[in-house]
C-alpha cells in the first residue's frame, strides 16, 4: 500500500515518540510526536463523528499555530483530503473555495465561522471539550482519498482553481529531499502562508524526518532585524522563504540567516547580489528552488556556493528524485542545450489536475512524448539547459506572474476589476523593477459612475481578492489603443506626480505629518491630505513591512501587520498607532525627534 502523509508521520512518531514535534513559543505550546499524533487522532475522530464521509474533503482555515498542524494531519488520518486556506483572505474567497471543493466540513474558529455559511464547521476553540473527549487514536479508514491537499491558485478566467496534490506526489517529494537532507536535529521555521505550497516542505519535511517545527509569527518577516533575532532565539536551523521575502531580509540584514544550516528560497528569479551577501554571512547551505504547485512544491534545486561579481542569474538546478524535466518548443519537441524552450515536468511529482476543471486539466496536463501513457505538466515557464544539464529560468510567455512569492494570473484580477458595475473597462499589469514591482490597474469609469471610484473599487476588490492581489488603481478617461485596436499596455505607466511640499500638509498633527513623510520616502509620492490611502498612492505588501519596521524602530510601537492593511488612510493609520501605543505621547515623541529621524 502506498504511503500517505499520515502514515509517514506515524512512522516517524513511532521512531521518536518523545521528541519535540512542534513548538509555538508565542503561545507557550509544545507537543511531542506522541502528543501531536494523539491530538490529530482526536480531531480525526471528531471529524468522523460530525459526519465526514470516507474519502471526503476537509477545509482547514485556522490561524497560525499548533491546531492548524494537527488539523492537517487529522484530515489524512480520517482518509480525507484537505483544502489549505489562508485565514486572512476575504470571506468571499473562503466561501468560494469551500463550495468549489465541496468541502464536507471546515475546521476553523468562531471568528471565521461566518465565512462558511453553507458548510458544517468544527470549531477548535468553541468545540475544544468535545474534541478532547474523543479517543486519541484515528478512526479506521476504509479507503483513503488519493488526493492529500488542494491548493487554490490564481486562474485565468477570474476564478481560482484547485490543484489536486496526491499523497504519492508528496511522498515522492519528501523522499527527494537529499543532499542536503533534513535530520532529527533540525528546527524548521513555520512562517509561510498555508495557501502557499511551500508549507508542504516546511511542515512535512521536519515531521517525517524527526525534526521539530517551530511556529514563528509571519509578522516578523516584515522586520529583518527582529526576524534575525527570532532565528537565533529559537534555534532555527532550516528555513524556506519566497524569493521576494528573502530579498527584503537579505538587503537589510543578510546576517539574519547566518545561524541556519539549510536555507531554501524560490518562487521568483533570485538576485545574485542578495545571494552573494547572504553567502558571505555564512549559512551552511543556500539553495535556489523551482517548482509550480502542479508539480508538488519544488522539483529542482541548485546549491549556491559562490557568486562572482559578473554573475547575472542564479540557476534553478537539476531535477529532484524521479522528476523528469523537458525543455520543449511549441510542437513539444526538445530544443538544443542553450536554447530557450517551455519547461515541462513529468514523473511522480505531477499533480492529479485541477478540481472540477476538466478543460483546464486537459490543456495543462498533456501526454509526455518521452514516456507513453504518462502525463507531463506544461508550466508556461521558459528555461534553457546549461553545462551539465543545469537549468536556468528565462521567463514566461503568458500573463501569469510571480509577485512576492505568489503566483498570480493578471486575467483573474482584470476579470474582477471589470465586473464592478461602475467600471466600463480596465487593464491590469505589473509595473516597476526588482523588489519594487507592483500590481497596477487602469480603469475607465462607467458613464453613470458617481464620485471617486477608487475607494469604492478598492473596497470591492478587497472583498474578493487577497490583499496581495489588490492592485494600485488609476482612473483614466479612456484606455490607449494600438493601431490594430488592442489595448496598448506599453503606453500605460504610473502617472507622474511630484512629491508634495511639506507646506502642502500644513494643519496635520505631528504624528500624521511624520507618517506622511515616511509614506513619501517609501512610495515616492507624497500624500495630499489625511484621507489619502497608502495603497492608492503606490503602497504594497513589501512596503507595509518597511513601514512597520520604521514605526517600530522610531516610535517603539508595533501593531499587528494586518492593522496596517485595515487602516490604510493616513488619519486612520495615525489613530491606530495611538490606540495601540496607549501612552498618549506619540505626537510629543515625534516633535522631539532629531532631524535625522524625522522620516
TIGU-588266 format. One record per residue (C-alpha): residue in one letter; y, z, x negated; residue number from 1; chain. Coordinates in pm, 1 decimal. Layout:
# residues N
   resn          v          w          u   resi   chain
      a          Y          Z          X    NUM       A
...
//
This chain:
# residues 599
   resn          v          w          u   resi   chain
      x        0.0        0.0        0.0      1       A
      x      338.0      -99.5     -145.4      2       A
      x      575.0      187.9     -231.1      3       A
      x      871.3      289.5      -19.1      4       A
      x     1186.4      468.8     -128.5      5       A
      x     1048.9      786.0       28.0      6       A
      x      710.6      759.8     -145.0      7       A
      x      875.4      702.6     -483.0      8       A
      x     1094.4     1007.7     -427.7      9       A
      x      797.1     1218.2     -313.4     10       A
      x      600.1     1121.5     -623.9     11       A
      x      885.7     1247.6     -835.9     12       A
      x      918.9     1562.3     -625.5     13       A
      x      550.3     1627.8     -687.2     14       A
      x      602.5     1599.9    -1062.5     15       A
      x      918.7     1813.9    -1082.4     16       A
      x      942.6     2023.8     -763.7     17       A
      x     1162.1     2293.5     -914.6     18       A
      x     1404.4     2065.3    -1098.9     19       A
      x     1755.7     2020.5     -956.4     20       A
      x     1769.5     1702.6     -746.6     21       A
      x     2121.1     1706.1     -601.2     22       A
      x     2429.8     1917.5     -667.1     23       A
      x     2758.2     1923.8     -477.9     24       A
      x     2981.5     2155.3     -681.9     25       A
      x     3278.2     2136.7     -442.9     26       A
      x     3059.0     2254.2     -154.3     27       A
      x     2860.6     2505.3     -361.5     28       A
      x     2527.6     2341.9     -273.7     29       A
      x     2232.9     2259.9     -497.4     30       A
      x     1884.5     2152.5     -388.7     31       A
      x     1572.6     2119.6     -599.6     32       A
      x     1338.8     1826.5     -546.0     33       A
      x     1122.3     2054.1     -329.8     34       A
      x     1425.7     2165.8     -126.5     35       A
      x     1556.0     1811.6      -78.5     36       A
      x     1211.0     1690.0       29.3     37       A
      x     1190.7     1965.8      290.7     38       A
      x     1547.1     1905.0      411.8     39       A
      x     1473.5     1534.3      455.0     40       A
      x     1142.4     1619.4      625.6     41       A
      x     1317.7     1837.6      883.7     42       A
      x     1572.4     1566.7      953.6     43       A
      x     1291.1     1312.1      994.4     44       A
      x     1115.6     1540.5     1242.8     45       A
      x     1441.2     1581.8     1435.9     46       A
      x     1485.9     1203.8     1449.9     47       A
      x     1138.8     1154.7     1592.7     48       A
      x     1190.6     1441.4     1837.2     49       A
      x     1504.9     1265.8     1959.8     50       A
      x     1302.5      952.6     2034.1     51       A
      x     1325.0      741.8     1717.7     52       A
      x     1051.5      477.5     1753.7     53       A
      x      819.5      360.5     1478.1     54       A
      x      996.0      104.4     1259.5     55       A
      x     1328.0      194.5     1421.5     56       A
      x     1679.7      186.1     1284.0     57       A
      x     1899.4      483.7     1197.3     58       A
      x     2273.9      457.3     1141.3     59       A
      x     2397.2      711.9      885.1     60       A
      x     2769.0      789.2      899.1     61       A
      x     2829.8     1113.8      711.8     62       A
      x     3095.1     1249.5      476.2     63       A
      x     3013.4     1266.2      108.1     64       A
      x     2766.3     1548.4       48.4     65       A
      x     2406.0     1667.5       36.1     66       A
      x     2348.3     1596.0      406.9     67       A
      x     2410.5     1225.2      350.7     68       A
      x     2147.0     1205.8       76.0     69       A
      x     1893.8     1394.1      288.5     70       A
      x     1966.8     1164.0      585.2     71       A
      x     1898.5      851.0      380.7     72       A
      x     1564.1      991.3      270.6     73       A
      x     1485.8     1116.7      622.8     74       A
      x     1514.5      767.4      770.7     75       A
      x     1246.2      642.1      531.9     76       A
      x     1024.5      943.4      595.3     77       A
      x     1039.1      861.9      966.2     78       A
      x      944.3      499.2      898.1     79       A
      x     1289.8      365.4      984.4     80       A
      x     1549.9      150.8      813.4     81       A
      x     1897.4      295.4      778.8     82       A
      x     2242.3      142.4      813.3     83       A
      x     2464.1      276.1      537.0     84       A
      x     2816.0      341.1      671.8     85       A
      x     3146.0      444.9      521.0     86       A
      x     3280.8      729.5      738.2     87       A
      x     3638.8      625.9      653.0     88       A
      x     3604.7      286.7      821.3     89       A
      x     3766.7      238.3     1163.7     90       A
      x     3596.4      321.3     1490.8     91       A
      x     3568.2      -41.9     1599.9     92       A
      x     3376.7     -133.4     1284.5     93       A
      x     3140.7      164.6     1319.9     94       A
      x     3072.5       77.0     1681.8     95       A
      x     3009.9     -287.4     1594.4     96       A
      x     2759.5     -202.1     1319.9     97       A
      x     2569.8       40.6     1541.0     98       A
      x     2549.3     -214.6     1822.2     99       A
      x     2476.5     -513.7     1598.6    100       A
      x     2195.8     -331.2     1417.5    101       A
      x     2062.1     -199.3     1749.3    102       A
      x     2052.3      146.8     1594.6    103       A
      x     1819.9      378.2     1784.2    104       A
      x     2011.2      686.7     1671.2    105       A
      x     2305.1      776.3     1448.2    106       A
      x     2318.3     1073.1     1211.0    107       A
      x     2680.4     1184.8     1195.5    108       A
      x     2916.4     1479.2     1254.7    109       A
      x     3108.8     1595.1     1560.8    110       A
      x     3433.1     1449.4     1428.9    111       A
      x     3286.8     1096.2     1421.9    112       A
      x     3056.8     1110.7     1726.4    113       A
      x     3310.6      930.3     1947.5    114       A
      x     3278.2      624.7     1720.2    115       A
      x     2929.1      564.3     1862.1    116       A
      x     2964.8      583.6     2241.7    117       A
      x     2650.8      383.0     2315.7    118       A
      x     2419.2      533.4     2053.7    119       A
      x     2230.2      866.3     2070.9    120       A
      x     2355.9     1097.7     1797.1    121       A
      x     2206.1     1370.0     1579.0    122       A
      x     2497.0     1583.2     1457.2    123       A
      x     2423.1     1759.5     1130.1    124       A
      x     2693.6     2019.7     1196.6    125       A
      x     2650.9     2088.4     1570.0    126       A
      x     2270.1     2048.0     1568.1    127       A
      x     2203.1     2235.3     1243.3    128       A
      x     1998.2     2510.5     1412.2    129       A
      x     1777.5     2252.5     1585.9    130       A
      x     1720.3     2070.2     1256.0    131       A
      x     1643.8     2393.8     1067.8    132       A
      x     1375.4     2482.6     1323.7    133       A
      x     1180.8     2162.6     1253.8    134       A
      x      870.9     2160.5     1030.0    135       A
      x      972.1     2077.7      670.0    136       A
      x      712.7     1801.9      636.9    137       A
      x      772.0     1445.1      752.7    138       A
      x      614.3     1320.3     1075.5    139       A
      x      313.0     1090.3     1048.1    140       A
      x      428.2      730.0     1023.0    141       A
      x      212.7      467.0     1189.2    142       A
      x      390.6      169.0     1032.6    143       A
      x      687.6      179.7      801.1    144       A
      x      975.6      -61.0      855.0    145       A
      x      962.8     -305.8      564.3    146       A
      x     1342.6     -301.7      567.1    147       A
      x     1476.9        2.3      385.0    148       A
      x     1855.3      -36.8      403.6    149       A
      x     2100.2     -251.5      597.8    150       A
      x     2426.9     -306.7      412.7    151       A
      x     2707.0     -479.6      604.2    152       A
      x     2915.0     -727.6      407.6    153       A
      x     3217.2     -936.3      496.9    154       A
      x     3139.1    -1250.1      699.6    155       A
      x     3296.2    -1596.5      702.1    156       A
      x     3303.7    -1608.9     1083.2    157       A
      x     3517.1    -1296.8     1113.1    158       A
      x     3210.5    -1084.6     1190.1    159       A
      x     3044.1     -859.8      928.3    160       A
      x     2679.8     -943.5      859.5    161       A
      x     2396.0     -703.9      783.0    162       A
      x     2188.5     -766.9      470.0    163       A
      x     1824.3     -661.7      510.2    164       A
      x     1715.5     -494.0      184.6    165       A
      x     1343.2     -418.9      175.6    166       A
      x     1151.2     -129.0       22.4    167       A
      x      975.6     -378.6     -205.7    168       A
      x     1307.8     -505.1     -338.3    169       A
      x     1438.8     -153.9     -402.4    170       A
      x     1111.7      -58.6     -574.4    171       A
      x     1136.2     -367.0     -796.5    172       A
      x     1496.8     -281.1     -881.4    173       A
      x     1409.6       76.4     -976.3    174       A
      x     1117.4      -39.6    -1192.2    175       A
      x     1352.1     -279.8    -1369.8    176       A
      x     1593.4      -12.3    -1493.9    177       A
      x     1474.5       -9.6    -1853.3    178       A
      x     1637.3      -41.2    -2194.2    179       A
      x     1816.4      188.2    -2132.3    180       A
      x     1632.1      381.8    -1862.0    181       A
      x     1732.0      688.4    -1665.8    182       A
      x     1548.9     1007.8    -1761.9    183       A
      x     1495.7     1361.7    -1627.2    184       A
      x     1778.5     1483.7    -1849.0    185       A
      x     2036.2     1258.3    -1683.9    186       A
      x     2301.0     1371.9    -1438.6    187       A
      x     2424.3     1076.3    -1234.7    188       A
      x     2762.5     1099.7    -1061.2    189       A
      x     2761.9     1000.1     -694.4    190       A
      x     3110.4      855.0     -646.6    191       A
      x     3063.1      515.5     -482.5    192       A
      x     3126.7      425.9     -121.1    193       A
      x     2794.4      441.0       71.1    194       A
      x     2869.6       97.9      222.1    195       A
      x     2874.5      -42.4     -134.1    196       A
      x     2523.4     -133.4     -251.3    197       A
      x     2586.2       36.4     -586.2    198       A
      x     2476.5      350.2     -401.7    199       A
      x     2117.2      222.6     -426.6    200       A
      x     2139.9      263.9     -804.6    201       A
      x     2335.8      585.0     -822.3    202       A
      x     2124.3      767.6     -560.2    203       A
      x     1769.5      644.5     -610.8    204       A
      x     1794.5      582.2     -984.3    205       A
      x     1807.5      954.0    -1069.4    206       A
      x     1599.4     1071.7     -771.8    207       A
      x     1299.2      860.0     -876.7    208       A
      x     1327.4      938.7    -1248.1    209       A
      x     1360.4     1317.3    -1235.0    210       A
      x     1735.1     1328.2    -1293.9    211       A
      x     1999.5     1513.6    -1095.7    212       A
      x     2250.1     1353.4     -860.5    213       A
      x     2591.3     1522.3     -886.3    214       A
      x     2830.0     1456.5     -597.3    215       A
      x     3180.5     1407.7     -732.8    216       A
      x     3475.2     1359.3     -497.8    217       A
      x     3580.2      995.2     -465.9    218       A
      x     3940.7     1110.8     -467.1    219       A
      x     3907.6     1183.1     -839.6    220       A
      x     3871.1      811.6     -907.6    221       A
      x     4243.2      776.3     -847.6    222       A
      x     4331.9     1022.6    -1124.2    223       A
      x     4189.9      915.4    -1462.8    224       A
      x     4272.8     1243.2    -1637.2    225       A
      x     4118.7     1457.6    -1366.9    226       A
      x     3816.0     1228.8    -1340.4    227       A
      x     3751.2     1256.2    -1714.5    228       A
      x     3769.4     1632.9    -1688.5    229       A
      x     3520.9     1629.4    -1398.5    230       A
      x     3272.1     1425.3    -1605.7    231       A
      x     3286.4     1689.8    -1877.2    232       A
      x     3288.7     1987.9    -1643.2    233       A
      x     2981.0     1876.2    -1450.6    234       A
      x     2787.8     1743.7    -1748.9    235       A
      x     2770.5     1387.3    -1612.1    236       A
      x     2564.4     1156.7    -1835.1    237       A
      x     2527.0      842.6    -1617.1    238       A
      x     2774.3      655.1    -1400.4    239       A
      x     2821.8      326.2    -1213.8    240       A
      x     3174.9      209.0    -1136.6    241       A
      x     3312.6     -101.2     -970.9    242       A
      x     3489.8     -309.6    -1234.7    243       A
      x     3838.7     -260.3    -1092.1    244       A
      x     3795.1      119.4    -1091.1    245       A
      x     3658.6      101.7    -1445.1    246       A
      x     3968.1      -97.3    -1548.1    247       A
      x     4202.0      152.2    -1385.1    248       A
      x     4048.9      455.4    -1558.5    249       A
      x     3998.7      274.9    -1888.9    250       A
      x     4364.0      166.3    -1900.7    251       A
      x     4490.7      520.8    -1854.9    252       A
      x     4219.2      733.5    -2014.7    253       A
      x     3940.4      546.2    -2199.0    254       A
      x     3817.6      876.7    -2342.8    255       A
      x     3719.1      982.2    -1988.3    256       A
      x     3387.0      804.8    -2043.2    257       A
      x     3311.8      948.5    -2387.7    258       A
      x     3053.1     1209.2    -2272.5    259       A
      x     2838.8      950.7    -2090.9    260       A
      x     2503.0      832.9    -2217.1    261       A
      x     2497.2      539.2    -1973.8    262       A
      x     2795.0      364.2    -1815.0    263       A
      x     2737.6       60.1    -1593.8    264       A
      x     3015.2     -146.5    -1437.9    265       A
      x     3003.5     -453.9    -1217.5    266       A
      x     3148.5     -640.3     -922.8    267       A
      x     3419.8     -849.1    -1088.5    268       A
      x     3496.3    -1012.0    -1423.1    269       A
      x     3520.4     -744.1    -1692.2    270       A
      x     3836.4     -732.6    -1904.5    271       A
      x     3733.8     -738.7    -2275.1    272       A
      x     4035.0     -524.5    -2368.5    273       A
      x     3921.1     -242.5    -2142.4    274       A
      x     3563.3     -267.2    -2268.5    275       A
      x     3686.0     -250.3    -2628.3    276       A
      x     3898.3       59.6    -2558.1    277       A
      x     3608.3      237.6    -2389.2    278       A
      x     3362.6      147.8    -2665.2    279       A
      x     3599.6      298.7    -2920.0    280       A
      x     3588.4      627.1    -2726.0    281       A
      x     3211.6      638.2    -2763.1    282       A
      x     2981.9      631.1    -2455.1    283       A
      x     2618.9      582.9    -2553.3    284       A
      x     2555.3      258.7    -2362.4    285       A
      x     2808.6       35.4    -2185.2    286       A
      x     2659.3     -233.6    -1961.3    287       A
      x     2815.7     -512.0    -1756.9    288       A
      x     2601.1     -577.9    -1448.0    289       A
      x     2591.3     -856.5    -1191.8    290       A
      x     2424.5     -897.8     -854.7    291       A
      x     2518.4     -957.9     -490.2    292       A
      x     2395.7     -731.6     -211.6    293       A
      x     2148.1    -1002.9     -108.9    294       A
      x     1959.8     -950.6     -436.2    295       A
      x     1948.5     -568.7     -435.7    296       A
      x     2238.3     -414.2     -624.0    297       A
      x     2226.7     -599.5     -956.1    298       A
      x     1984.4     -844.9    -1113.3    299       A
      x     2132.1     -896.9    -1459.3    300       A
      x     2299.5     -672.8    -1711.1    301       A
      x     2440.9     -707.0    -2058.2    302       A
      x     2483.1     -423.8    -2305.7    303       A
      x     2819.6     -441.5    -2478.6    304       A
      x     2801.6     -322.4    -2837.1    305       A
      x     3116.7     -477.1    -2982.1    306       A
      x     3422.1     -664.2    -2856.2    307       A
      x     3622.9     -862.5    -3106.7    308       A
      x     3990.6     -940.9    -3072.9    309       A
      x     3912.2    -1301.2    -2982.2    310       A
      x     3662.5    -1221.3    -2704.3    311       A
      x     3774.4    -1393.4    -2385.3    312       A
      x     3494.0    -1290.4    -2146.0    313       A
      x     3202.2    -1048.9    -2126.0    314       A
      x     2860.1    -1196.7    -2036.7    315       A
      x     2666.2    -1076.0    -1734.3    316       A
      x     2347.6    -1088.1    -1940.1    317       A
      x     1980.6    -1153.9    -1874.0    318       A
      x     1759.9    -1101.6    -1566.0    319       A
      x     1609.8     -763.3    -1486.4    320       A
      x     1239.0     -729.3    -1413.4    321       A
      x     1083.3    -1024.7    -1235.8    322       A
      x     1411.8    -1172.4    -1109.1    323       A
      x     1439.8    -1547.2    -1169.2    324       A
      x     1786.3    -1685.8    -1233.8    325       A
      x     1863.4    -2055.6    -1185.2    326       A
      x     2187.7    -2236.7    -1270.5    327       A
      x     2187.8    -2546.3    -1047.4    328       A
      x     2402.5    -2842.0     -949.8    329       A
      x     2490.1    -2938.9     -592.2    330       A
      x     2149.4    -3100.2     -547.7    331       A
      x     1980.4    -2779.7     -666.5    332       A
      x     1876.8    -2932.1     -997.7    333       A
      x     1904.6    -2733.1    -1324.9    334       A
      x     2216.9    -2801.0    -1529.6    335       A
      x     2211.2    -2813.3    -1910.6    336       A
      x     2285.4    -2494.2    -2101.4    337       A
      x     2656.4    -2451.3    -2148.1    338       A
      x     2741.0    -2639.3    -1828.4    339       A
      x     2861.2    -2454.2    -1516.0    340       A
      x     2648.8    -2452.3    -1202.6    341       A
      x     2572.8    -2241.3     -897.9    342       A
      x     2389.3    -1920.9     -979.1    343       A
      x     2077.3    -1893.3     -759.2    344       A
      x     1840.2    -1597.1     -762.4    345       A
      x     1472.6    -1571.6     -673.5    346       A
      x     1193.1    -1318.6     -705.4    347       A
      x     1111.6     -976.9     -554.5    348       A
      x     1478.2     -875.4     -570.3    349       A
      x     1577.1    -1112.3     -287.4    350       A
      x     1663.2     -954.7       49.9    351       A
      x     1493.5    -1047.0      376.5    352       A
      x     1802.2    -1229.4      502.6    353       A
      x     2079.8    -1141.9      746.4    354       A
      x     2022.2     -933.8     1056.4    355       A
      x     2043.3    -1142.5     1376.1    356       A
      x     2199.7    -1434.3     1184.5    357       A
      x     1922.4    -1697.0     1151.8    358       A
      x     2162.7    -1983.3     1082.9    359       A
      x     2334.9    -1792.0      802.5    360       A
      x     1999.2    -1684.4      661.8    361       A
      x     1871.2    -2040.8      659.8    362       A
      x     2182.7    -2164.2      479.3    363       A
      x     2184.9    -1896.7      208.7    364       A
      x     1812.1    -1831.1      154.3    365       A
      x     1656.5    -2164.5       63.6    366       A
      x     1325.2    -2278.3      -92.3    367       A
      x     1301.4    -2209.4     -464.0    368       A
      x     1247.2    -2550.9     -625.8    369       A
      x     1067.1    -2385.0     -917.0    370       A
      x      815.3    -2182.2     -712.3    371       A
      x      680.1    -2348.6     -396.3    372       A
      x      657.0    -2115.0      -98.8    373       A
      x      923.9    -1870.9     -220.1    374       A
      x     1290.4    -1843.7     -132.0    375       A
      x     1595.3    -1809.5     -350.3    376       A
      x     1942.9    -1687.4     -264.6    377       A
      x     2240.7    -1918.2     -320.1    378       A
      x     2514.0    -1684.6     -441.8    379       A
      x     2806.1    -1928.7     -435.4    380       A
      x     2896.5    -1794.8     -780.3    381       A
      x     2936.8    -2027.7    -1074.5    382       A
      x     2780.0    -1941.3    -1410.6    383       A
      x     2667.9    -2100.9    -1735.2    384       A
      x     2394.5    -2018.8    -1985.3    385       A
      x     2493.4    -1942.4    -2340.0    386       A
      x     2288.0    -1883.1    -2654.5    387       A
      x     1960.0    -1705.4    -2585.6    388       A
      x     1991.6    -1776.3    -2213.4    389       A
      x     2261.6    -1512.2    -2171.0    390       A
      x     2460.6    -1577.6    -1853.7    391       A
      x     2836.8    -1594.9    -1828.1    392       A
      x     3016.1    -1568.7    -1493.2    393       A
      x     3260.8    -1855.3    -1434.2    394       A
      x     3397.8    -1803.7    -1080.9    395       A
      x     3338.4    -1910.9     -720.5    396       A
      x     3365.2    -2231.4     -524.1    397       A
      x     3449.3    -2090.3     -178.5    398       A
      x     3680.9    -1838.2       -9.8    399       A
      x     3482.1    -1529.3      -95.7    400       A
      x     3649.9    -1289.5     -337.5    401       A
      x     3569.1     -965.5     -513.5    402       A
      x     3856.5     -721.5     -496.3    403       A
      x     3844.7     -361.1     -616.8    404       A
      x     3466.9     -370.0     -611.1    405       A
      x     3428.6     -504.6     -257.0    406       A
      x     3303.0     -846.9     -157.7    407       A
      x     3549.6     -992.7       91.7    408       A
      x     3542.4    -1310.1      295.4    409       A
      x     3902.4    -1417.4      340.6    410       A
      x     3796.6    -1600.9      655.3    411       A
      x     3693.9    -1271.2      817.0    412       A
      x     4041.4    -1126.0      769.6    413       A
      x     4203.8    -1452.4      875.5    414       A
      x     3999.7    -1459.5     1196.7    415       A
      x     4106.3    -1104.8     1278.5    416       A
      x     4473.5    -1174.5     1199.5    417       A
      x     4488.3    -1482.8     1422.0    418       A
      x     4307.6    -1301.6     1704.2    419       A
      x     4617.2    -1088.2     1765.5    420       A
      x     4794.8    -1215.1     2080.2    421       A
      x     5135.4    -1213.8     1906.4    422       A
      x     5016.8    -1437.0     1619.9    423       A
      x     5035.8    -1814.9     1660.5    424       A
      x     4890.2    -1892.8     1318.7    425       A
      x     4814.2    -1734.8      987.2    426       A
      x     4651.3    -1765.3      648.6    427       A
      x     4507.2    -1504.3      412.4    428       A
      x     4484.9    -1538.6       37.0    429       A
      x     4471.9    -1335.9     -283.7    430       A
      x     4787.7    -1304.2     -492.1    431       A
      x     4853.8    -1168.8     -838.1    432       A
      x     4650.4    -1141.8    -1153.0    433       A
      x     4407.5     -891.3    -1300.4    434       A
      x     4422.4     -540.0    -1158.9    435       A
      x     4741.4     -632.4     -970.4    436       A
      x     4563.3     -872.3     -734.2    437       A
      x     4614.5     -803.3     -365.3    438       A
      x     4535.1     -949.5      -24.5    439       A
      x     4829.0    -1120.9      145.2    440       A
      x     4856.9    -1261.1      495.9    441       A
      x     5128.2    -1506.3      604.7    442       A
      x     5168.3    -1524.0      981.7    443       A
      x     5371.1    -1720.6     1233.8    444       A
      x     5458.3    -1518.1     1545.4    445       A
      x     5375.8    -1644.3     1890.9    446       A
      x     5671.2    -1781.7     2088.0    447       A
      x     5695.9    -1477.5     2314.1    448       A
      x     5624.7    -1214.9     2043.6    449       A
      x     5884.5     -938.8     2066.0    450       A
      x     6030.2     -715.8     1797.9    451       A
      x     5897.1     -655.6     1449.0    452       A
      x     5545.6     -798.6     1436.0    453       A
      x     5445.5     -641.5     1102.2    454       A
      x     5386.7     -276.7     1208.3    455       A
      x     5202.6     -381.5     1526.4    456       A
      x     4980.0     -624.8     1339.1    457       A
      x     4903.9     -378.1     1061.8    458       A
      x     4809.8     -108.6     1316.4    459       A
      x     4586.1     -360.2     1493.7    460       A
      x     4412.9     -467.6     1171.5    461       A
      x     4359.5     -103.9     1070.2    462       A
      x     4163.2      -51.2     1391.4    463       A
      x     3915.8     -325.8     1298.3    464       A
      x     3910.3     -357.1      920.6    465       A
      x     3852.9     -110.2      635.9    466       A
      x     4178.6      -19.1      465.8    467       A
      x     4082.3     -216.6      156.0    468       A
      x     4069.2     -531.8      372.1    469       A
      x     4410.5     -488.5      540.1    470       A
      x     4646.1     -737.2      370.2    471       A
      x     5015.1     -719.4      293.1    472       A
      x     5192.3     -901.5      577.1    473       A
      x     5472.1    -1159.0      566.5    474       A
      x     5614.6    -1328.8      878.1    475       A
      x     5720.4    -1694.2      845.4    476       A
      x     5881.6    -1938.1     1086.2    477       A
      x     5608.5    -2188.2     1001.2    478       A
      x     5325.6    -2236.4      753.4    479       A
      x     5378.2    -2500.0      481.7    480       A
      x     5159.1    -2810.1      515.0    481       A
      x     5029.1    -3066.6      269.5    482       A
      x     5083.4    -3439.0      321.6    483       A
      x     4741.1    -3451.3      490.8    484       A
      x     4844.5    -3185.8      742.9    485       A
      x     4643.4    -2898.3      596.1    486       A
      x     4792.4    -2558.2      517.9    487       A
      x     4943.9    -2571.3      170.1    488       A
      x     4813.4    -2243.1       30.3    489       A
      x     4961.2    -2315.1     -311.8    490       A
      x     5309.9    -2322.6     -162.2    491       A
      x     5276.8    -1969.0      -30.1    492       A
      x     5399.7    -1692.1     -256.9    493       A
      x     5535.8    -1342.0     -239.2    494       A
      x     5895.4    -1364.9     -117.0    495       A
      x     6135.3    -1282.3     -396.2    496       A
      x     6306.2     -953.6     -325.3    497       A
      x     6537.0     -786.2     -569.2    498       A
      x     6478.9     -414.6     -617.1    499       A
      x     6737.1     -238.3     -407.8    500       A
      x     7000.4      -48.7     -598.6    501       A
      x     6995.0      327.9     -576.3    502       A
      x     7319.1      317.0     -380.3    503       A
      x     7133.5      140.4     -102.2    504       A
      x     6921.9      450.1      -49.4    505       A
      x     7204.4      697.4       -8.2    506       A
      x     7155.8      964.3      253.2    507       A
      x     6790.3     1028.5      173.3    508       A
      x     6669.3     1377.0       92.5    509       A
      x     6577.7     1432.3     -274.5    510       A
      x     6203.3     1402.7     -217.3    511       A
      x     6237.3     1076.5      -20.3    512       A
      x     6466.7      936.8     -288.8    513       A
      x     6220.1     1028.3     -563.4    514       A
      x     5931.4      872.4     -370.0    515       A
      x     6134.8      556.4     -317.2    516       A
      x     6178.7      531.0     -692.7    517       A
      x     5806.3      573.2     -753.7    518       A
      x     5727.3      307.9     -492.5    519       A
      x     5968.9       70.2     -666.8    520       A
      x     5803.3      130.6    -1003.0    521       A
      x     5457.8       66.6     -858.6    522       A
      x     5523.8     -236.3     -637.5    523       A
      x     5830.4     -394.7     -796.5    524       A
      x     6006.1     -387.6     -457.4    525       A
      x     6239.8     -110.3     -351.7    526       A
      x     6211.5       34.8       -0.7    527       A
      x     6524.9      -20.7      205.6    528       A
      x     6505.3      295.1      410.9    529       A
      x     6294.1      584.9      539.2    530       A
      x     6097.4      367.1      781.4    531       A
      x     5966.0      127.0      515.1    532       A
      x     5588.6      115.3      477.2    533       A
      x     5422.6      137.4      135.2    534       A
      x     5163.8     -126.1      223.6    535       A
      x     5413.8     -365.8      377.9    536       A
      x     5622.4     -381.1       58.7    537       A
      x     5317.7     -454.8     -158.4    538       A
      x     5118.0     -135.5     -197.5    539       A
      x     4736.6     -141.3     -206.0    540       A
      x     4449.5       99.6     -270.9    541       A
      x     4474.4       91.1     -651.4    542       A
      x     4847.5      162.4     -634.0    543       A
      x     4779.5      450.1     -394.2    544       A
      x     4569.0      603.1     -669.3    545       A
      x     4855.2      570.4     -916.2    546       A
      x     5097.4      711.9     -661.3    547       A
      x     4873.7     1012.5     -600.5    548       A
      x     4834.7     1073.8     -973.9    549       A
      x     5215.5     1060.4    -1019.7    550       A
      x     5268.0     1310.2     -737.2    551       A
      x     5013.4     1547.5     -888.0    552       A
      x     5149.7     1527.8    -1241.9    553       A
      x     5517.9     1561.7    -1147.9    554       A
      x     5517.4     1771.3     -829.8    555       A
      x     5194.4     1962.5     -883.9    556       A
      x     5063.4     1895.3     -533.8    557       A
      x     4755.9     1691.6     -445.7    558       A
      x     4696.0     1596.1      -82.4    559       A
      x     4369.6     1417.7        4.9    560       A
      x     4372.9     1049.1      -79.4    561       A
      x     4330.8      947.2      286.3    562       A
      x     4662.5     1115.9      374.4    563       A
      x     4848.9      852.2      173.7    564       A
      x     4692.7      582.0      391.1    565       A
      x     4761.3      757.2      720.9    566       A
      x     5119.1      849.6      618.7    567       A
      x     5238.1      524.3      465.5    568       A
      x     5602.8      523.1      581.3    569       A
      x     5845.8      673.8      332.2    570       A
      x     5967.1      951.6      562.0    571       A
      x     5614.9     1031.9      684.3    572       A
      x     5479.5     1045.8      330.8    573       A
      x     5751.5     1285.4      219.8    574       A
      x     5687.4     1506.8      522.4    575       A
      x     5314.7     1501.1      446.2    576       A
      x     5380.1     1617.0       89.8    577       A
      x     5599.2     1900.9      214.0    578       A
      x     5334.2     2016.3      461.9    579       A
      x     5059.1     2004.8      202.8    580       A
      x     5263.2     2186.5      -61.3    581       A
      x     5374.9     2458.6      177.1    582       A
      x     5621.1     2611.1      -71.6    583       A
      x     5933.2     2456.4       74.3    584       A
      x     6052.4     2391.0     -279.7    585       A
      x     5969.6     2023.4     -335.3    586       A
      x     6323.7     1898.7     -281.3    587       A
      x     6459.4     2161.5     -518.8    588       A
      x     6190.2     2070.6     -769.7    589       A
      x     6288.6     1703.6     -754.2    590       A
      x     6656.8     1786.6     -801.3    591       A
      x     6568.5     1982.8    -1114.8    592       A
      x     6356.3     1707.5    -1272.3    593       A
      x     6472.6     1580.1    -1610.4    594       A
      x     6575.9     1214.2    -1618.3    595       A
      x     6251.9     1104.0    -1785.4    596       A
      x     6051.6     1236.8    -1488.4    597       A
      x     6284.1     1114.8    -1216.7    598       A
      x     6026.5      847.8    -1146.2    599       A
//
